[in-house]
Amino acid sequence: MLVDIDLSKYAEYSEIRNMVNEKSDFETEVIEYFQNLQNGILGDKLPFYSAQQKIGFRRKEITVLAGVNGHGKSLILGQIALDIVDKGSKILMASLEMPPVSTLARMTKQATGVNIPTKQQINEFMKWKLDQFYLFNHVGSLESWQVISLCRYAALELKVSHVIIDSLTKCTRGETDYDGQKDFMNQLCEVAKEMNIHVFLVHHVRKGNDETETANKFDLKGSGSISDLVDNVIIIARNVKKERETEINGIADNTIPDAALIVSKQRHGDWNGTIRLWYDKKSQQFIENFNQPVVQYLR
């Protein structure tokens, strides 16, 4: 039975009584949880075979994708978005740092696998999964309430399962606005649960003493609440050391990866670690081996 609680002191929280349950009330959900584990990780996945059972992008959760400027945050997120849409989910992308034409140009390369797509290929991509991928046509800052409203609109009217916000710096008032960042992250977590969606949030990390240093979740710019409140933190890091050596030698050592995708936090998963990636310049896709063929999405 429930413990007798004097709820009068919590009068301003009208729903608090309905939030207190016996543990047996959750029996069905716990059984389903373990049944799902036998079938593999829930949620949409990264577009890399080796990561299929390492991390999933589940509804009601937030994933921060972070990295140093120029290390490929938006680029790899475009590839992730393509793959999620290809598997049947719906996405709204709010790329607040560059216009839709720039976002779509890069994604067209990734979808077609070529550097300069033909007019026909561009036309095919624009028609591909037409009712599953949406873009928010706005470059510049948004107020926190506008971002939350956009998430609700996307879920209620477009029926999307994933919303991409690129990036956090366009939704708060600066790196030192810790209270504002915390409030916004709390609101974002709540709307993800309320609307049963997954939110990807792009963010920046502090530069170390050397650009070859690998960042972790503690290097996110701004409030510590950002990494504390979200469910997953993933960091993309270019192999700057390899790039410099390639410039000197004129030949790339392809036994060494071009980038690393680091899962630094996964609240509802058992795996944290690094996924080694190579970069195909022609298609702008990241791949798991330097001689691996790129994915052809327009098949």
ChimeraX commands (.cxc) that place a marker at each C-alpha (Angstrom):
marker #1 position 0.00,0.00,0.00 radius 0.5
marker #1 position 0.99,3.62,-0.44 radius 0.5
marker #1 position 2.48,5.46,2.49 radius 0.5
marker #1 position 0.06,8.00,3.93 radius 0.5
marker #1 position 1.40,11.32,2.69 radius 0.5
marker #1 position 0.23,14.75,3.81 radius 0.5
marker #1 position -0.23,16.31,0.40 radius 0.5
marker #1 position -1.48,19.67,1.65 radius 0.5
marker #1 position 2.05,21.09,1.61 radius 0.5
marker #1 position 2.24,20.22,-2.08 radius 0.5
marker #1 position -1.06,21.87,-2.98 radius 0.5
marker #1 position 0.47,23.91,-5.76 radius 0.5
marker #1 position 1.37,20.66,-7.52 radius 0.5
marker #1 position -2.12,19.42,-8.32 radius 0.5
marker #1 position -0.92,16.25,-10.05 radius 0.5
marker #1 position 1.58,15.12,-7.40 radius 0.5
marker #1 position -0.75,12.52,-5.87 radius 0.5
marker #1 position -1.11,10.74,-9.22 radius 0.5
marker #1 position 2.67,10.53,-9.55 radius 0.5
marker #1 position 3.15,8.29,-6.50 radius 0.5
marker #1 position 2.82,4.58,-7.28 radius 0.5
marker #1 position 3.53,1.17,-5.84 radius 0.5
marker #1 position 6.37,-0.60,-7.60 radius 0.5
marker #1 position 3.98,-3.29,-8.86 radius 0.5
marker #1 position 2.24,-0.63,-10.98 radius 0.5
marker #1 position 5.30,-0.73,-13.24 radius 0.5
marker #1 position 5.51,-4.53,-13.56 radius 0.5
marker #1 position 4.33,-4.63,-17.18 radius 0.5
marker #1 position 6.77,-1.89,-18.20 radius 0.5
marker #1 position 9.70,-3.64,-16.50 radius 0.5
marker #1 position 8.83,-6.93,-18.22 radius 0.5
marker #1 position 8.68,-5.14,-21.59 radius 0.5
marker #1 position 12.02,-3.46,-20.83 radius 0.5
marker #1 position 13.81,-6.80,-20.46 radius 0.5
marker #1 position 11.98,-8.33,-23.41 radius 0.5
marker #1 position 13.16,-5.44,-25.56 radius 0.5
marker #1 position 16.74,-5.96,-24.43 radius 0.5
marker #1 position 16.64,-9.47,-25.88 radius 0.5
marker #1 position 15.66,-7.99,-29.24 radius 0.5
marker #1 position 18.47,-5.43,-29.21 radius 0.5
marker #1 position 18.80,-1.73,-28.50 radius 0.5
marker #1 position 15.68,0.34,-29.03 radius 0.5
marker #1 position 15.49,3.46,-31.18 radius 0.5
marker #1 position 16.93,4.56,-34.50 radius 0.5
marker #1 position 20.60,3.86,-35.00 radius 0.5
marker #1 position 23.81,5.36,-36.30 radius 0.5
marker #1 position 24.51,4.60,-39.99 radius 0.5
marker #1 position 27.45,2.35,-39.05 radius 0.5
marker #1 position 27.23,-1.43,-38.80 radius 0.5
marker #1 position 29.58,-1.68,-35.83 radius 0.5
marker #1 position 27.37,0.68,-33.81 radius 0.5
marker #1 position 24.01,-0.99,-34.44 radius 0.5
marker #1 position 23.79,-2.55,-30.99 radius 0.5
marker #1 position 25.81,0.07,-29.13 radius 0.5
marker #1 position 23.57,3.13,-29.06 radius 0.5
marker #1 position 19.98,3.92,-30.04 radius 0.5
marker #1 position 18.12,7.21,-30.43 radius 0.5
marker #1 position 14.95,6.57,-28.48 radius 0.5
marker #1 position 11.85,8.69,-28.16 radius 0.5
marker #1 position 11.55,10.96,-25.13 radius 0.5
marker #1 position 15.33,11.47,-25.08 radius 0.5
marker #1 position 17.85,14.19,-25.95 radius 0.5
marker #1 position 21.17,13.60,-27.72 radius 0.5
marker #1 position 23.83,16.31,-27.76 radius 0.5
marker #1 position 26.19,16.02,-30.73 radius 0.5
marker #1 position 29.21,18.15,-29.94 radius 0.5
marker #1 position 32.61,19.02,-31.32 radius 0.5
marker #1 position 35.13,21.74,-32.06 radius 0.5
marker #1 position 34.22,24.19,-34.82 radius 0.5
marker #1 position 34.92,22.67,-38.22 radius 0.5
marker #1 position 35.15,19.08,-37.02 radius 0.5
marker #1 position 32.00,17.95,-38.86 radius 0.5
marker #1 position 29.10,18.17,-36.41 radius 0.5
marker #1 position 26.50,19.31,-38.93 radius 0.5
marker #1 position 28.01,17.13,-41.65 radius 0.5
marker #1 position 27.72,13.85,-39.78 radius 0.5
marker #1 position 24.32,14.81,-38.40 radius 0.5
marker #1 position 23.11,15.26,-41.98 radius 0.5
marker #1 position 24.28,11.73,-42.72 radius 0.5
marker #1 position 22.59,10.40,-39.58 radius 0.5
marker #1 position 19.39,12.19,-40.60 radius 0.5
marker #1 position 19.51,10.63,-44.09 radius 0.5
marker #1 position 19.89,7.17,-42.62 radius 0.5
marker #1 position 17.10,7.62,-40.08 radius 0.5
marker #1 position 14.74,8.85,-42.79 radius 0.5
marker #1 position 15.82,5.98,-45.05 radius 0.5
marker #1 position 14.79,3.53,-42.31 radius 0.5
marker #1 position 11.28,5.03,-42.18 radius 0.5
marker #1 position 11.26,7.72,-39.47 radius 0.5
marker #1 position 10.26,11.36,-39.91 radius 0.5
marker #1 position 12.58,14.27,-39.13 radius 0.5
marker #1 position 12.38,18.04,-38.83 radius 0.5
marker #1 position 15.74,19.81,-39.11 radius 0.5
marker #1 position 16.18,23.34,-37.81 radius 0.5
marker #1 position 19.59,24.38,-39.09 radius 0.5
marker #1 position 19.85,27.84,-37.57 radius 0.5
marker #1 position 23.44,28.51,-38.65 radius 0.5
marker #1 position 23.11,28.09,-42.41 radius 0.5
marker #1 position 20.32,28.36,-45.00 radius 0.5
marker #1 position 18.40,25.29,-46.21 radius 0.5
marker #1 position 20.13,25.41,-49.61 radius 0.5
marker #1 position 23.53,24.83,-47.95 radius 0.5
marker #1 position 22.18,22.02,-45.77 radius 0.5
marker #1 position 20.46,20.36,-48.73 radius 0.5
marker #1 position 23.46,20.75,-51.04 radius 0.5
marker #1 position 25.63,18.75,-48.64 radius 0.5
marker #1 position 22.92,16.17,-48.04 radius 0.5
marker #1 position 22.43,15.80,-51.81 radius 0.5
marker #1 position 26.09,14.84,-52.12 radius 0.5
marker #1 position 25.71,12.36,-49.27 radius 0.5
marker #1 position 22.51,10.87,-50.71 radius 0.5
marker #1 position 23.82,10.51,-54.27 radius 0.5
marker #1 position 27.40,9.62,-53.38 radius 0.5
marker #1 position 28.90,12.12,-55.83 radius 0.5
marker #1 position 30.56,15.50,-55.50 radius 0.5
marker #1 position 28.64,17.24,-58.30 radius 0.5
marker #1 position 25.22,15.61,-58.72 radius 0.5
marker #1 position 23.43,15.87,-62.04 radius 0.5
marker #1 position 20.17,17.78,-62.36 radius 0.5
marker #1 position 18.36,14.46,-62.54 radius 0.5
marker #1 position 20.03,13.22,-59.34 radius 0.5
marker #1 position 19.12,16.44,-57.55 radius 0.5
marker #1 position 15.53,16.06,-58.73 radius 0.5
marker #1 position 15.45,12.46,-57.50 radius 0.5
marker #1 position 16.77,13.48,-54.10 radius 0.5
marker #1 position 14.21,16.27,-53.74 radius 0.5
marker #1 position 11.43,13.74,-54.35 radius 0.5
marker #1 position 13.01,11.05,-52.17 radius 0.5
marker #1 position 11.12,10.46,-48.88 radius 0.5
marker #1 position 9.30,13.71,-49.54 radius 0.5
marker #1 position 6.82,13.38,-46.66 radius 0.5
marker #1 position 9.44,12.26,-44.12 radius 0.5
marker #1 position 11.97,15.09,-44.08 radius 0.5
marker #1 position 11.22,18.73,-43.26 radius 0.5
marker #1 position 13.38,21.83,-42.84 radius 0.5
marker #1 position 12.67,24.90,-40.72 radius 0.5
marker #1 position 13.48,27.85,-42.97 radius 0.5
marker #1 position 15.14,30.27,-40.54 radius 0.5
marker #1 position 18.75,31.35,-40.05 radius 0.5
marker #1 position 19.50,33.13,-36.80 radius 0.5
marker #1 position 18.55,33.00,-33.16 radius 0.5
marker #1 position 15.30,31.76,-31.64 radius 0.5
marker #1 position 13.82,32.36,-28.22 radius 0.5
marker #1 position 13.59,29.28,-26.03 radius 0.5
marker #1 position 9.80,29.24,-26.18 radius 0.5
marker #1 position 9.96,29.29,-29.98 radius 0.5
marker #1 position 12.16,26.19,-30.05 radius 0.5
marker #1 position 9.80,24.38,-27.67 radius 0.5
marker #1 position 6.80,25.45,-29.76 radius 0.5
marker #1 position 8.55,24.22,-32.91 radius 0.5
marker #1 position 9.07,20.81,-31.30 radius 0.5
marker #1 position 5.37,20.62,-30.41 radius 0.5
marker #1 position 4.35,21.70,-33.91 radius 0.5
marker #1 position 6.64,19.11,-35.48 radius 0.5
marker #1 position 5.22,16.32,-33.34 radius 0.5
marker #1 position 1.55,17.30,-33.51 radius 0.5
marker #1 position 1.21,18.54,-37.08 radius 0.5
marker #1 position 4.00,16.77,-38.98 radius 0.5
marker #1 position 4.07,13.59,-36.87 radius 0.5
marker #1 position 7.85,13.54,-36.75 radius 0.5
marker #1 position 9.77,11.31,-34.39 radius 0.5
marker #1 position 13.04,13.31,-34.45 radius 0.5
marker #1 position 13.79,17.03,-34.25 radius 0.5
marker #1 position 17.28,18.38,-35.00 radius 0.5
marker #1 position 18.31,21.74,-33.49 radius 0.5
marker #1 position 21.56,23.13,-34.90 radius 0.5
marker #1 position 22.70,24.63,-32.62 radius 0.5
marker #1 position 22.34,25.46,-28.90 radius 0.5
marker #1 position 24.20,28.77,-29.33 radius 0.5
marker #1 position 21.25,30.05,-31.38 radius 0.5
marker #1 position 18.75,29.22,-28.61 radius 0.5
marker #1 position 20.31,30.84,-25.53 radius 0.5
marker #1 position 21.91,34.18,-24.72 radius 0.5
marker #1 position 25.57,33.16,-24.60 radius 0.5
marker #1 position 28.08,30.73,-23.14 radius 0.5
marker #1 position 27.95,32.34,-19.70 radius 0.5
marker #1 position 24.15,32.37,-19.40 radius 0.5
marker #1 position 24.21,29.27,-17.23 radius 0.5
marker #1 position 20.75,29.76,-15.75 radius 0.5
marker #1 position 19.26,30.34,-19.20 radius 0.5
marker #1 position 20.98,27.22,-20.56 radius 0.5
marker #1 position 19.73,25.13,-17.65 radius 0.5
marker #1 position 16.17,26.40,-18.06 radius 0.5
marker #1 position 16.24,25.74,-21.79 radius 0.5
marker #1 position 17.64,22.22,-21.38 radius 0.5
marker #1 position 14.97,21.43,-18.78 radius 0.5
marker #1 position 12.27,22.64,-21.17 radius 0.5
marker #1 position 13.76,20.65,-24.05 radius 0.5
marker #1 position 13.85,17.47,-21.96 radius 0.5
marker #1 position 10.24,18.01,-20.92 radius 0.5
marker #1 position 8.97,18.61,-24.44 radius 0.5
marker #1 position 10.77,15.49,-25.70 radius 0.5
marker #1 position 8.88,13.44,-23.12 radius 0.5
marker #1 position 5.61,15.33,-23.60 radius 0.5
marker #1 position 5.65,14.95,-27.40 radius 0.5
marker #1 position 7.25,11.48,-27.48 radius 0.5
marker #1 position 10.08,12.60,-29.78 radius 0.5
marker #1 position 13.86,12.39,-29.90 radius 0.5
marker #1 position 15.76,15.67,-30.05 radius 0.5
marker #1 position 19.27,16.04,-31.49 radius 0.5
marker #1 position 20.99,19.19,-30.26 radius 0.5
marker #1 position 24.25,20.39,-31.82 radius 0.5
marker #1 position 26.70,22.06,-29.45 radius 0.5
marker #1 position 30.33,23.19,-29.26 radius 0.5
marker #1 position 33.19,22.05,-27.07 radius 0.5
marker #1 position 35.99,24.13,-25.67 radius 0.5
marker #1 position 39.26,24.04,-27.55 radius 0.5
marker #1 position 42.04,22.34,-25.63 radius 0.5
marker #1 position 45.67,23.38,-25.47 radius 0.5
marker #1 position 46.13,21.53,-28.76 radius 0.5
marker #1 position 43.54,20.80,-31.45 radius 0.5
marker #1 position 44.69,17.18,-31.45 radius 0.5
marker #1 position 43.35,16.69,-27.91 radius 0.5
marker #1 position 40.22,14.56,-27.71 radius 0.5
marker #1 position 37.25,16.19,-25.98 radius 0.5
marker #1 position 34.75,14.55,-23.64 radius 0.5
marker #1 position 31.39,15.49,-22.10 radius 0.5
marker #1 position 33.10,17.72,-19.53 radius 0.5
marker #1 position 34.43,19.93,-22.33 radius 0.5
marker #1 position 31.03,21.15,-23.52 radius 0.5
marker #1 position 30.87,24.93,-23.54 radius 0.5
marker #1 position 28.61,26.61,-21.01 radius 0.5
marker #1 position 26.68,25.13,-18.11 radius 0.5
marker #1 position 27.43,21.69,-16.76 radius 0.5
marker #1 position 23.67,21.12,-16.77 radius 0.5
marker #1 position 23.84,20.56,-20.54 radius 0.5
marker #1 position 25.59,17.20,-20.21 radius 0.5
marker #1 position 23.90,16.44,-16.88 radius 0.5
marker #1 position 20.35,16.75,-18.18 radius 0.5
marker #1 position 20.58,15.07,-21.59 radius 0.5
marker #1 position 20.46,11.33,-22.19 radius 0.5
marker #1 position 23.30,10.96,-24.69 radius 0.5
marker #1 position 26.45,12.94,-25.43 radius 0.5
marker #1 position 28.30,12.15,-28.67 radius 0.5
marker #1 position 31.44,13.98,-29.77 radius 0.5
marker #1 position 32.81,14.11,-33.32 radius 0.5
marker #1 position 36.55,14.72,-33.56 radius 0.5
marker #1 position 38.66,15.03,-36.73 radius 0.5
marker #1 position 42.06,13.39,-36.72 radius 0.5
marker #1 position 43.98,16.64,-37.07 radius 0.5
marker #1 position 47.32,14.90,-36.53 radius 0.5
marker #1 position 46.70,12.63,-39.55 radius 0.5
marker #1 position 45.65,15.62,-41.66 radius 0.5
marker #1 position 48.88,17.45,-40.86 radius 0.5
marker #1 position 51.02,14.38,-41.58 radius 0.5
marker #1 position 49.18,13.87,-44.88 radius 0.5
marker #1 position 49.95,17.45,-45.90 radius 0.5
marker #1 position 53.63,16.88,-45.18 radius 0.5
marker #1 position 53.95,13.42,-46.74 radius 0.5
marker #1 position 51.52,13.93,-49.61 radius 0.5
marker #1 position 50.05,10.47,-48.97 radius 0.5
marker #1 position 47.42,9.57,-46.39 radius 0.5
marker #1 position 48.05,6.62,-44.08 radius 0.5
marker #1 position 44.66,4.96,-44.46 radius 0.5
marker #1 position 45.35,2.45,-41.72 radius 0.5
marker #1 position 44.59,5.38,-39.41 radius 0.5
marker #1 position 41.01,6.74,-39.20 radius 0.5
marker #1 position 40.10,10.27,-40.28 radius 0.5
marker #1 position 37.74,10.91,-37.39 radius 0.5
marker #1 position 36.34,9.49,-34.18 radius 0.5
marker #1 position 32.74,9.42,-33.01 radius 0.5
marker #1 position 32.90,9.25,-29.23 radius 0.5
marker #1 position 29.86,8.16,-27.22 radius 0.5
marker #1 position 30.72,9.95,-23.98 radius 0.5
marker #1 position 27.39,9.42,-22.23 radius 0.5
marker #1 position 24.46,7.07,-22.73 radius 0.5
marker #1 position 22.09,7.16,-19.78 radius 0.5
marker #1 position 19.90,4.27,-20.89 radius 0.5
marker #1 position 22.55,2.12,-22.52 radius 0.5
marker #1 position 25.45,-0.03,-21.40 radius 0.5
marker #1 position 28.08,1.15,-23.88 radius 0.5
marker #1 position 30.35,4.17,-24.04 radius 0.5
marker #1 position 33.26,4.17,-26.43 radius 0.5
marker #1 position 34.75,5.26,-29.74 radius 0.5
marker #1 position 33.73,4.48,-33.31 radius 0.5
marker #1 position 36.59,4.87,-35.80 radius 0.5
marker #1 position 35.59,6.54,-39.06 radius 0.5
marker #1 position 37.07,7.39,-42.42 radius 0.5
marker #1 position 35.88,10.30,-44.57 radius 0.5
marker #1 position 34.96,10.03,-48.24 radius 0.5
marker #1 position 35.49,13.52,-49.66 radius 0.5
marker #1 position 33.52,12.92,-52.85 radius 0.5
marker #1 position 30.27,11.97,-51.12 radius 0.5
marker #1 position 31.00,13.70,-47.77 radius 0.5
marker #1 position 29.96,10.49,-46.06 radius 0.5
marker #1 position 31.73,9.01,-43.06 radius 0.5
marker #1 position 32.43,5.29,-43.46 radius 0.5
marker #1 position 33.84,2.52,-41.25 radius 0.5
marker #1 position 36.76,1.54,-43.49 radius 0.5
marker #1 position 38.75,3.54,-46.01 radius 0.5
marker #1 position 37.91,1.15,-48.88 radius 0.5
marker #1 position 34.26,0.64,-47.94 radius 0.5
marker #1 position 31.72,1.72,-50.60 radius 0.5
marker #1 position 29.49,4.64,-49.64 radius 0.5
marker #1 position 25.77,4.13,-49.09 radius 0.5
marker #1 position 23.56,4.75,-52.13 radius 0.5
marker #1 position 20.34,6.16,-50.71 radius 0.5
marker #1 position 18.65,6.82,-54.05 radius 0.5
marker #1 position 18.30,3.17,-54.96 radius 0.5
marker link #1:1,2 radius 0.2
marker link #1:2,3 radius 0.2
marker link #1:3,4 radius 0.2
marker link #1:4,5 radius 0.2
marker link #1:5,6 radius 0.2
marker link #1:6,7 radius 0.2
marker link #1:7,8 radius 0.2
marker link #1:8,9 radius 0.2
marker link #1:9,10 radius 0.2
marker link #1:10,11 radius 0.2
marker link #1:11,12 radius 0.2
marker link #1:12,13 radius 0.2
marker link #1:13,14 radius 0.2
marker link #1:14,15 radius 0.2
marker link #1:15,16 radius 0.2
marker link #1:16,17 radius 0.2
marker link #1:17,18 radius 0.2
marker link #1:18,19 radius 0.2
marker link #1:19,20 radius 0.2
marker link #1:20,21 radius 0.2
marker link #1:21,22 radius 0.2
marker link #1:22,23 radius 0.2
marker link #1:23,24 radius 0.2
marker link #1:24,25 radius 0.2
marker link #1:25,26 radius 0.2
marker link #1:26,27 radius 0.2
marker link #1:27,28 radius 0.2
marker link #1:28,29 radius 0.2
marker link #1:29,30 radius 0.2
marker link #1:30,31 radius 0.2
marker link #1:31,32 radius 0.2
marker link #1:32,33 radius 0.2
marker link #1:33,34 radius 0.2
marker link #1:34,35 radius 0.2
marker link #1:35,36 radius 0.2
marker link #1:36,37 radius 0.2
marker link #1:37,38 radius 0.2
marker link #1:38,39 radius 0.2
marker link #1:39,40 radius 0.2
marker link #1:40,41 radius 0.2
marker link #1:41,42 radius 0.2
marker link #1:42,43 radius 0.2
marker link #1:43,44 radius 0.2
marker link #1:44,45 radius 0.2
marker link #1:45,46 radius 0.2
marker link #1:46,47 radius 0.2
marker link #1:47,48 radius 0.2
marker link #1:48,49 radius 0.2
marker link #1:49,50 radius 0.2
marker link #1:50,51 radius 0.2
marker link #1:51,52 radius 0.2
marker link #1:52,53 radius 0.2
marker link #1:53,54 radius 0.2
marker link #1:54,55 radius 0.2
marker link #1:55,56 radius 0.2
marker link #1:56,57 radius 0.2
marker link #1:57,58 radius 0.2
marker link #1:58,59 radius 0.2
marker link #1:59,60 radius 0.2
marker link #1:60,61 radius 0.2
marker link #1:61,62 radius 0.2
marker link #1:62,63 radius 0.2
marker link #1:63,64 radius 0.2
marker link #1:64,65 radius 0.2
marker link #1:65,66 radius 0.2
marker link #1:66,67 radius 0.2
marker link #1:67,68 radius 0.2
marker link #1:68,69 radius 0.2
marker link #1:69,70 radius 0.2
marker link #1:70,71 radius 0.2
marker link #1:71,72 radius 0.2
marker link #1:72,73 radius 0.2
marker link #1:73,74 radius 0.2
marker link #1:74,75 radius 0.2
marker link #1:75,76 radius 0.2
marker link #1:76,77 radius 0.2
marker link #1:77,78 radius 0.2
marker link #1:78,79 radius 0.2
marker link #1:79,80 radius 0.2
marker link #1:80,81 radius 0.2
marker link #1:81,82 radius 0.2
marker link #1:82,83 radius 0.2
marker link #1:83,84 radius 0.2
marker link #1:84,85 radius 0.2
marker link #1:85,86 radius 0.2
marker link #1:86,87 radius 0.2
marker link #1:87,88 radius 0.2
marker link #1:88,89 radius 0.2
marker link #1:89,90 radius 0.2
marker link #1:90,91 radius 0.2
marker link #1:91,92 radius 0.2
marker link #1:92,93 radius 0.2
marker link #1:93,94 radius 0.2
marker link #1:94,95 radius 0.2
marker link #1:95,96 radius 0.2
marker link #1:96,97 radius 0.2
marker link #1:97,98 radius 0.2
marker link #1:98,99 radius 0.2
marker link #1:99,100 radius 0.2
marker link #1:100,101 radius 0.2
marker link #1:101,102 radius 0.2
marker link #1:102,103 radius 0.2
marker link #1:103,104 radius 0.2
marker link #1:104,105 radius 0.2
marker link #1:105,106 radius 0.2
marker link #1:106,107 radius 0.2
marker link #1:107,108 radius 0.2
marker link #1:108,109 radius 0.2
marker link #1:109,110 radius 0.2
marker link #1:110,111 radius 0.2
marker link #1:111,112 radius 0.2
marker link #1:112,113 radius 0.2
marker link #1:113,114 radius 0.2
marker link #1:114,115 radius 0.2
marker link #1:115,116 radius 0.2
marker link #1:116,117 radius 0.2
marker link #1:117,118 radius 0.2
marker link #1:118,119 radius 0.2
marker link #1:119,120 radius 0.2
marker link #1:120,121 radius 0.2
marker link #1:121,122 radius 0.2
marker link #1:122,123 radius 0.2
marker link #1:123,124 radius 0.2
marker link #1:124,125 radius 0.2
marker link #1:125,126 radius 0.2
marker link #1:126,127 radius 0.2
marker link #1:127,128 radius 0.2
marker link #1:128,129 radius 0.2
marker link #1:129,130 radius 0.2
marker link #1:130,131 radius 0.2
marker link #1:131,132 radius 0.2
marker link #1:132,133 radius 0.2
marker link #1:133,134 radius 0.2
marker link #1:134,135 radius 0.2
marker link #1:135,136 radius 0.2
marker link #1:136,137 radius 0.2
marker link #1:137,138 radius 0.2
marker link #1:138,139 radius 0.2
marker link #1:139,140 radius 0.2
marker link #1:140,141 radius 0.2
marker link #1:141,142 radius 0.2
marker link #1:142,143 radius 0.2
marker link #1:143,144 radius 0.2
marker link #1:144,145 radius 0.2
marker link #1:145,146 radius 0.2
marker link #1:146,147 radius 0.2
marker link #1:147,148 radius 0.2
marker link #1:148,149 radius 0.2
marker link #1:149,150 radius 0.2
marker link #1:150,151 radius 0.2
marker link #1:151,152 radius 0.2
marker link #1:152,153 radius 0.2
marker link #1:153,154 radius 0.2
marker link #1:154,155 radius 0.2
marker link #1:155,156 radius 0.2
marker link #1:156,157 radius 0.2
marker link #1:157,158 radius 0.2
marker link #1:158,159 radius 0.2
marker link #1:159,160 radius 0.2
marker link #1:160,161 radius 0.2
marker link #1:161,162 radius 0.2
marker link #1:162,163 radius 0.2
marker link #1:163,164 radius 0.2
marker link #1:164,165 radius 0.2
marker link #1:165,166 radius 0.2
marker link #1:166,167 radius 0.2
marker link #1:167,168 radius 0.2
marker link #1:168,169 radius 0.2
marker link #1:169,170 radius 0.2
marker link #1:170,171 radius 0.2
marker link #1:171,172 radius 0.2
marker link #1:172,173 radius 0.2
marker link #1:173,174 radius 0.2
marker link #1:174,175 radius 0.2
marker link #1:175,176 radius 0.2
marker link #1:176,177 radius 0.2
marker link #1:177,178 radius 0.2
marker link #1:178,179 radius 0.2
marker link #1:179,180 radius 0.2
marker link #1:180,181 radius 0.2
marker link #1:181,182 radius 0.2
marker link #1:182,183 radius 0.2
marker link #1:183,184 radius 0.2
marker link #1:184,185 radius 0.2
marker link #1:185,186 radius 0.2
marker link #1:186,187 radius 0.2
marker link #1:187,188 radius 0.2
marker link #1:188,189 radius 0.2
marker link #1:189,190 radius 0.2
marker link #1:190,191 radius 0.2
marker link #1:191,192 radius 0.2
marker link #1:192,193 radius 0.2
marker link #1:193,194 radius 0.2
marker link #1:194,195 radius 0.2
marker link #1:195,196 radius 0.2
marker link #1:196,197 radius 0.2
marker link #1:197,198 radius 0.2
marker link #1:198,199 radius 0.2
marker link #1:199,200 radius 0.2
marker link #1:200,201 radius 0.2
marker link #1:201,202 radius 0.2
marker link #1:202,203 radius 0.2
marker link #1:203,204 radius 0.2
marker link #1:204,205 radius 0.2
marker link #1:205,206 radius 0.2
marker link #1:206,207 radius 0.2
marker link #1:207,208 radius 0.2
marker link #1:208,209 radius 0.2
marker link #1:209,210 radius 0.2
marker link #1:210,211 radius 0.2
marker link #1:211,212 radius 0.2
marker link #1:212,213 radius 0.2
marker link #1:213,214 radius 0.2
marker link #1:214,215 radius 0.2
marker link #1:215,216 radius 0.2
marker link #1:216,217 radius 0.2
marker link #1:217,218 radius 0.2
marker link #1:218,219 radius 0.2
marker link #1:219,220 radius 0.2
marker link #1:220,221 radius 0.2
marker link #1:221,222 radius 0.2
marker link #1:222,223 radius 0.2
marker link #1:223,224 radius 0.2
marker link #1:224,225 radius 0.2
marker link #1:225,226 radius 0.2
marker link #1:226,227 radius 0.2
marker link #1:227,228 radius 0.2
marker link #1:228,229 radius 0.2
marker link #1:229,230 radius 0.2
marker link #1:230,231 radius 0.2
marker link #1:231,232 radius 0.2
marker link #1:232,233 radius 0.2
marker link #1:233,234 radius 0.2
marker link #1:234,235 radius 0.2
marker link #1:235,236 radius 0.2
marker link #1:236,237 radius 0.2
marker link #1:237,238 radius 0.2
marker link #1:238,239 radius 0.2
marker link #1:239,240 radius 0.2
marker link #1:240,241 radius 0.2
marker link #1:241,242 radius 0.2
marker link #1:242,243 radius 0.2
marker link #1:243,244 radius 0.2
marker link #1:244,245 radius 0.2
marker link #1:245,246 radius 0.2
marker link #1:246,247 radius 0.2
marker link #1:247,248 radius 0.2
marker link #1:248,249 radius 0.2
marker link #1:249,250 radius 0.2
marker link #1:250,251 radius 0.2
marker link #1:251,252 radius 0.2
marker link #1:252,253 radius 0.2
marker link #1:253,254 radius 0.2
marker link #1:254,255 radius 0.2
marker link #1:255,256 radius 0.2
marker link #1:256,257 radius 0.2
marker link #1:257,258 radius 0.2
marker link #1:258,259 radius 0.2
marker link #1:259,260 radius 0.2
marker link #1:260,261 radius 0.2
marker link #1:261,262 radius 0.2
marker link #1:262,263 radius 0.2
marker link #1:263,264 radius 0.2
marker link #1:264,265 radius 0.2
marker link #1:265,266 radius 0.2
marker link #1:266,267 radius 0.2
marker link #1:267,268 radius 0.2
marker link #1:268,269 radius 0.2
marker link #1:269,270 radius 0.2
marker link #1:270,271 radius 0.2
marker link #1:271,272 radius 0.2
marker link #1:272,273 radius 0.2
marker link #1:273,274 radius 0.2
marker link #1:274,275 radius 0.2
marker link #1:275,276 radius 0.2
marker link #1:276,277 radius 0.2
marker link #1:277,278 radius 0.2
marker link #1:278,279 radius 0.2
marker link #1:279,280 radius 0.2
marker link #1:280,281 radius 0.2
marker link #1:281,282 radius 0.2
marker link #1:282,283 radius 0.2
marker link #1:283,284 radius 0.2
marker link #1:284,285 radius 0.2
marker link #1:285,286 radius 0.2
marker link #1:286,287 radius 0.2
marker link #1:287,288 radius 0.2
marker link #1:288,289 radius 0.2
marker link #1:289,290 radius 0.2
marker link #1:290,291 radius 0.2
marker link #1:291,292 radius 0.2
marker link #1:292,293 radius 0.2
marker link #1:293,294 radius 0.2
marker link #1:294,295 radius 0.2
marker link #1:295,296 radius 0.2
marker link #1:296,297 radius 0.2
marker link #1:297,298 radius 0.2
marker link #1:298,299 radius 0.2
view
